[in-house]
Amino acid sequence: MDKEKRKIISRLRRIEGQVRGLQRLIENEASCVDVLTQVSAVTSAIKKTGAKIISTHMKTCLSESFGTKGTGQDDFQTALSRFIDLS
């Protein structure tokens, strides 16, 4: 889990850098095309990070959560619905 956690933190730090770059683009009045391209890259990176978190959760925590009579499953389904914009 520690290895996966480090990978996720690393992804989030890269995203943080992308967001700072996006802020600089706006401050420097970059073209809308450049700004929207960067927004798209940040959005994609966030979604991929969320998918990695889900994958890691399914491999480790989910099986432990199901041992508590479905409570973990309900919580996970709610969080997953939020992530994929179904709720």
C-alpha positions as CSV (number, residue, x, y, z in Angstrom):
1,M,0.0,0.0,0.0
2,D,2.8,2.4,0.8
3,K,4.1,2.1,-2.8
4,E,0.7,2.8,-4.2
5,K,0.2,5.7,-1.8
6,R,3.5,7.2,-3.0
7,K,2.5,6.9,-6.6
8,I,-0.8,8.7,-5.9
9,I,0.9,11.5,-4.0
10,S,3.3,11.9,-6.9
11,R,0.4,12.1,-9.3
12,L,-1.3,14.7,-7.2
13,R,1.9,16.8,-7.0
14,R,2.2,16.7,-10.8
15,I,-1.5,17.9,-11.0
16,E,-0.7,20.7,-8.5
17,G,2.0,21.8,-10.9
18,Q,-0.3,21.7,-13.8
19,V,-2.8,23.8,-12.0
20,R,-0.2,26.4,-11.2
21,G,0.8,26.4,-14.9
22,L,-2.9,27.0,-15.7
23,Q,-3.0,29.9,-13.3
24,R,0.1,31.4,-15.0
25,L,-1.5,31.0,-18.4
26,I,-4.5,32.9,-17.3
27,E,-2.4,35.6,-15.5
28,N,-0.3,36.0,-18.7
29,E,-3.5,36.2,-20.9
30,A,-2.7,33.1,-22.9
31,S,-5.0,32.1,-25.7
32,C,-8.3,30.4,-24.9
33,V,-7.0,27.3,-26.9
34,D,-4.0,27.0,-24.6
35,V,-6.0,27.5,-21.5
36,L,-8.6,25.0,-22.5
37,T,-5.9,22.5,-23.5
38,Q,-4.4,22.7,-20.1
39,V,-7.8,22.5,-18.4
40,S,-8.4,19.3,-20.4
41,A,-5.0,17.9,-19.3
42,V,-5.7,18.7,-15.6
43,T,-9.2,17.1,-15.8
44,S,-7.8,14.0,-17.4
45,A,-5.1,13.7,-14.8
46,I,-7.6,14.1,-11.9
47,K,-9.9,11.4,-13.4
48,K,-6.9,9.0,-13.9
49,T,-5.9,9.6,-10.3
50,G,-9.4,8.9,-9.1
51,A,-9.4,5.7,-11.1
52,K,-6.1,4.7,-9.5
53,I,-7.5,5.4,-6.1
54,I,-10.6,3.2,-6.9
55,S,-8.4,0.4,-8.2
56,T,-6.2,0.5,-5.1
57,H,-9.2,0.6,-2.8
58,M,-10.8,-2.4,-4.6
59,K,-7.6,-4.4,-4.2
60,T,-7.0,-3.7,-0.5
61,C,-9.6,-1.9,1.6
62,L,-12.8,-3.1,-0.1
63,S,-12.4,-6.7,1.0
64,E,-11.8,-5.5,4.6
65,S,-14.8,-3.2,4.4
66,F,-17.2,-5.9,3.3
67,G,-16.4,-7.8,6.5
68,T,-18.5,-5.2,8.3
69,K,-21.9,-6.4,6.9
70,G,-22.1,-4.2,3.8
71,T,-21.5,-0.8,5.5
72,G,-18.2,-0.4,3.6
73,Q,-19.9,-1.5,0.3
74,D,-22.6,1.2,0.7
75,D,-20.0,3.9,1.4
76,F,-17.9,2.8,-1.5
77,Q,-20.9,2.8,-3.9
78,T,-21.8,6.3,-2.8
79,A,-18.2,7.6,-3.3
80,L,-18.0,5.8,-6.7
81,S,-21.3,7.4,-7.8
82,R,-20.0,10.8,-6.9
83,F,-16.8,10.2,-8.8
84,I,-18.6,9.2,-12.0
85,D,-21.3,11.9,-11.5
86,L,-24.2,9.5,-11.1
87,S,-25.6,10.9,-7.8
